[in-house]
Amino acid sequence: MLKVEIHPEAQAELDAAIVWYEQERKGLGLDLLEEVDRAIGKAMRQPDVWRSYATLANLHRLNVRRFPYCVIYRRQHAMVTVVAVAHQRRKPGYWRSRLGNSDNQ
């Protein structure tokens, strides 16, 4: 299995979403965390199976069950880097600046 690294801004997105859902209903934020962890686990086990972005090298998107979020990650050698935990209905592509200059097209 590959190792995982989470971009600090992706972690901040996840933390904010957990707080929001927890305020909506106690325990719902933890449910979101479990689903995101499950999605990241899938990415670590089978990183190339999930939907890829055609224009961005080694970048994939995996939808989170039960919640309108997706995990956007990059596979590089023995590492999966989570670039964003993105809400599916807000600002598509906002996270591209996190990729670096050569992939930010």
Phi, psi and omega per residue, in radians:
M1 nan 2.567 -3.130
L2 -1.391 2.824 3.041
K3 -1.523 2.802 -3.136
V4 -2.157 2.519 3.038
E5 -2.313 2.390 -3.123
I6 -2.000 2.146 3.109
H7 -1.011 2.419 -3.111
P8 -0.963 -0.635 3.125
E9 -1.245 -0.568 3.062
A10 -1.162 -0.706 3.099
Q11 -1.109 -0.706 3.125
A12 -1.129 -0.686 3.088
E13 -1.080 -0.800 -3.139
L14 -1.107 -0.794 3.137
D15 -1.034 -0.763 3.139
A16 -1.129 -0.714 3.122
A17 -1.143 -0.697 3.118
I18 -1.064 -0.808 3.131
V19 -1.054 -0.795 -3.113
W20 -1.063 -0.858 -3.130
Y21 -1.150 -0.599 3.126
E22 -1.164 -0.592 3.083
Q23 -1.236 -0.541 3.120
E24 -1.224 -0.758 3.110
R25 -2.768 2.209 -3.117
K26 -0.968 2.259 3.131
G27 1.669 -0.325 -3.101
L28 -1.241 -0.604 3.081
G29 -1.099 -0.703 3.098
L30 -1.187 -0.580 3.054
D31 -1.087 -0.744 3.091
L32 -1.050 -0.812 3.134
L33 -1.005 -0.770 3.130
E34 -1.087 -0.718 -3.136
E35 -1.195 -0.684 3.088
V36 -1.157 -0.747 3.092
D37 -1.046 -0.704 3.117
R38 -1.108 -0.755 3.123
A39 -1.107 -0.749 3.117
I40 -1.118 -0.683 3.081
G41 -1.042 -0.731 3.087
K42 -1.085 -0.748 3.131
A43 -1.092 -0.641 3.139
M44 -1.227 -0.622 -3.120
R45 -1.371 -0.674 -3.089
Q46 -2.425 1.245 -2.975
P47 -1.148 -0.455 -3.057
D48 -1.657 -0.007 -3.090
V49 -1.360 -0.575 -2.960
W50 -1.458 2.749 -3.062
R51 -0.830 2.327 -3.134
S52 -1.927 2.775 3.020
Y53 -1.572 2.061 -3.022
A54 -1.035 -0.601 -3.058
T55 -1.597 -0.104 -3.073
L56 -2.131 2.065 -3.040
A57 -1.074 2.289 3.044
N58 1.028 0.424 -3.128
L59 -1.875 2.327 -3.054
H60 -2.316 2.777 3.109
R61 -2.239 2.316 -3.140
L62 -2.280 2.070 3.137
N63 -1.219 2.536 3.106
V64 -1.614 2.293 3.113
R65 -1.151 2.526 3.025
R66 1.266 -0.233 -3.069
F67 -2.302 2.648 -3.111
P68 -1.436 0.882 -3.124
Y69 -2.186 2.756 2.990
C70 -2.373 2.682 3.066
V71 -1.747 2.118 3.093
I72 -1.835 2.166 -3.039
Y73 -2.461 2.808 3.107
R74 -2.130 2.395 3.029
R75 -1.770 2.220 3.074
Q76 -2.405 1.921 -3.135
H77 0.961 -2.064 -3.079
A78 -1.725 0.426 -3.053
M79 -2.307 2.439 2.955
V80 -1.935 2.139 3.113
T81 -1.900 2.066 3.089
V82 -1.400 2.027 -3.090
V83 -1.535 -0.604 -3.108
A84 -2.732 2.612 2.888
V85 -1.990 1.582 -2.890
A86 -1.765 2.380 2.985
H87 -1.228 2.317 -3.017
Q88 -1.280 -0.225 -3.092
R89 -1.977 0.294 -3.119
R90 -2.262 2.326 3.001
K91 0.571 1.282 3.117
P92 -1.019 2.402 3.065
G93 1.378 0.073 -3.112
Y94 -1.015 -0.441 -3.046
W95 -1.444 -0.099 -3.065
R96 -1.012 -0.510 3.134
S97 -1.126 -0.283 3.140
R98 -1.402 -0.139 -3.029
L99 -1.485 -0.375 -3.050
G100 1.804 2.880 -3.013
N101 -1.105 -0.750 -3.027
S102 -1.216 -0.439 -3.103
D103 -1.846 -0.007 -3.025
N104 -1.595 1.052 -3.093
Q105 -1.958 nan nan
